[in-house]
Amino acid sequence: MRRIYHLLQQAERPLFLHVNIRWHRSALNGLFLALSIIGGAVFSLTFSLLSRIYFGLHYPSDTLAGAMLGSSTAMLVGLWI
């Protein structure tokens, strides 16, 4: 009798519940990883650009043009791939 009761309880639960929880967890981990990589890249690029302006190696317009050229090239390569 206990075994039948136990099987009926398990049958009422959705079978996909544990799959969805794992899927959401892995999706969130991927999102946080991507955001941390992008945030680190933005921080390092901003620091690099500001330091070049501060030490007088480049004019602000040069660094802005380089950043725009680099980001547009990256977007075009991303669309091409």
Backbone hydrogen bonds in HBPLUS format (Angstrom, degrees):
<---DONOR---> <-ACCEPTOR-->    atom                        ^
c    i                          cat <-CA-CA->   ^        H-A-AA   ^      H-
h    n   atom  resd res      DA  || num        DHA   H-A  angle D-A-AA Bond
n    s   type  num  typ     dist DA aas  dist angle  dist       angle   num
A0005-TYR N   A0001-MET O   3.05 MM   4  6.31 164.4  2.08 153.1 157.4     1
A0006-HIS N   A0002-ARG O   2.86 MM   4  6.06 158.4  1.91 150.5 156.6     2
A0007-LEU N   A0003-ARG O   2.95 MM   4  6.17 157.0  2.00 147.5 153.6     3
A0008-LEU N   A0004-ILE O   2.93 MM   4  6.17 152.8  2.00 149.3 156.7     4
A0009-GLN N   A0005-TYR O   3.03 MM   4  6.28 152.9  2.10 146.9 153.8     5
A0010-GLN N   A0006-HIS O   3.10 MM   4  6.36 158.7  2.15 148.3 153.5     6
A0011-ALA N   A0007-LEU O   3.01 MM   4  6.15 145.9  2.13 141.4 150.7     7
A0012-GLU N   A0008-LEU O   3.25 MM   4  6.46 136.2  2.46 140.3 149.4     8
A0013-ARG N   A0010-GLN O   3.31 MM   3  5.44 142.7  2.46  99.7 109.4     9
A0020-ASN N   A0016-PHE O   3.03 MM   4  6.28 160.8  2.07 159.0 163.2    10
A0021-ILE N   A0017-LEU O   3.17 MM   4  6.41 159.6  2.22 150.0 155.2    11
A0022-ARG N   A0018-HIS O   3.19 MM   4  6.31 162.2  2.22 140.9 145.4    12
A0023-TRP N   A0019-VAL O   2.89 MM   4  6.08 155.1  1.95 147.8 155.6    13
A0024-HIS N   A0020-ASN O   2.88 MM   4  6.05 164.9  1.90 154.0 156.9    14
A0025-ARG N   A0021-ILE O   3.01 MM   4  6.14 157.8  2.06 145.7 152.2    15
A0026-SER N   A0022-ARG O   2.99 MM   4  6.17 161.2  2.03 149.6 153.9    16
A0027-ALA N   A0023-TRP O   2.91 MM   4  6.09 151.8  1.99 145.6 154.2    17
A0028-LEU N   A0024-HIS O   2.90 MM   4  6.10 157.8  1.95 149.0 154.3    18
A0029-ASN N   A0025-ARG O   2.96 MM   4  6.17 156.2  2.01 145.9 152.9    19
A0030-GLY N   A0026-SER O   2.96 MM   4  6.12 156.0  2.01 143.3 149.5    20
A0031-LEU N   A0027-ALA O   2.94 MM   4  6.17 152.1  2.02 143.9 151.8    21
A0032-PHE N   A0028-LEU O   2.88 MM   4  6.10 167.1  1.90 155.1 157.6    22
A0033-LEU N   A0029-ASN O   2.96 MM   4  6.08 152.9  2.03 144.2 152.0    23
A0034-ALA N   A0030-GLY O   2.96 MM   4  6.13 160.4  2.00 145.9 151.0    24
A0035-LEU N   A0031-LEU O   2.90 MM   4  6.13 161.7  1.93 152.1 157.4    25
A0036-SER N   A0032-PHE O   2.93 MM   4  6.04 151.6  2.01 142.1 149.6    26
A0037-ILE N   A0033-LEU O   3.00 MM   4  6.20 154.3  2.06 147.8 154.6    27
A0038-ILE N   A0034-ALA O   2.91 MM   4  6.10 165.2  1.93 151.8 156.2    28
A0039-GLY N   A0035-LEU O   2.81 MM   4  5.85 157.6  1.85 142.4 149.6    29
A0040-GLY N   A0036-SER O   2.95 MM   4  6.00 155.8  2.01 139.6 145.9    30
A0041-ALA N   A0037-ILE O   2.97 MM   4  6.17 153.8  2.04 145.3 152.6    31
A0042-VAL N   A0038-ILE O   2.91 MM   4  6.13 161.1  1.94 152.2 157.1    32
A0043-PHE N   A0039-GLY O   2.96 MM   4  6.12 159.9  2.01 146.2 151.9    33
A0044-SER N   A0040-GLY O   2.99 MM   4  6.14 165.4  2.01 147.4 151.2    34
A0045-LEU N   A0041-ALA O   2.91 MM   4  6.04 160.0  1.95 149.3 155.3    35
A0046-THR N   A0042-VAL O   2.93 MM   4  6.00 160.8  1.97 147.5 153.1    36
A0047-PHE N   A0043-PHE O   2.94 MM   4  6.10 161.9  1.98 149.3 154.6    37
A0048-SER N   A0044-SER O   2.93 MM   4  6.04 155.5  1.99 142.6 149.5    38
A0049-LEU N   A0045-LEU O   2.91 MM   4  6.10 162.9  1.94 151.2 155.3    39
A0050-LEU N   A0046-THR O   2.94 MM   4  6.08 169.2  1.95 153.3 156.4    40
A0051-SER N   A0047-PHE O   2.95 MM   4  6.00 152.0  2.03 143.3 151.2    41
A0052-ARG N   A0048-SER O   3.13 MM   4  6.29 152.1  2.21 144.5 151.1    42
A0053-ILE N   A0049-LEU O   3.17 MM   4  6.47 151.9  2.25 146.0 153.3    43
A0054-TYR N   A0050-LEU O   2.89 MM   4  6.03 159.7  1.93 146.6 152.7    44
A0055-PHE N   A0051-SER O   2.99 MM   4  6.07 163.5  2.02 148.8 151.8    45
A0057-LEU N   A0052-ARG O   2.98 MM   5  5.23 140.8  2.13 158.5 164.5    46
A0056-GLY N   A0053-ILE O   3.21 MM   3  5.18 155.9  2.27 101.2 108.2    47
A0062-ASP N   A0059-TYR O   3.07 MM   3  5.26 124.7  2.39 101.1 115.0    48
A0063-THR N   A0059-TYR O   3.24 MM   4  6.67 160.1  2.28 156.3 160.5    49
A0064-LEU N   A0060-PRO O   2.98 MM   4  6.17 158.0  2.03 149.2 155.7    50
A0065-ALA N   A0061-SER O   2.90 MM   4  6.00 160.6  1.94 144.4 149.9    51
A0066-GLY N   A0062-ASP O   2.93 MM   4  6.10 156.0  1.99 145.8 152.8    52
A0067-ALA N   A0063-THR O   2.91 MM   4  6.08 152.7  1.99 143.6 150.8    53
A0068-MET N   A0064-LEU O   2.94 MM   4  6.17 158.3  1.99 148.7 154.6    54
A0069-LEU N   A0065-ALA O   2.90 MM   4  6.04 159.0  1.95 147.5 153.5    55
A0070-GLY N   A0066-GLY O   2.89 MM   4  5.97 160.8  1.93 144.9 150.5    56
A0071-SER N   A0067-ALA O   2.95 MM   4  6.04 160.7  1.98 145.7 151.0    57
A0072-SER N   A0068-MET O   2.99 MM   4  6.05 159.5  2.03 144.5 150.5    58
A0073-THR N   A0069-LEU O   2.97 MM   4  6.06 154.8  2.04 143.9 151.1    59
A0074-ALA N   A0070-GLY O   2.98 MM   4  6.13 156.5  2.03 143.8 150.3    60
A0075-MET N   A0071-SER O   2.98 MM   4  6.20 152.9  2.06 144.4 151.4    61
A0076-LEU N   A0072-SER O   2.99 MM   4  6.19 158.4  2.03 146.6 152.2    62
A0077-VAL N   A0073-THR O   2.92 MM   4  6.13 161.1  1.96 151.6 156.8    63
A0078-GLY N   A0074-ALA O   2.91 MM   4  6.01 152.7  1.99 141.6 149.7    64
A0079-LEU N   A0075-MET O   2.93 MM   4  6.17 146.8  2.04 144.9 153.3    65
A0080-TRP N   A0076-LEU O   2.94 MM   4  6.10 147.4  2.05 142.8 152.2    66
A0081-ILE N   A0077-VAL O   2.96 MM   4  6.11 150.9  2.04 148.4 154.8    67
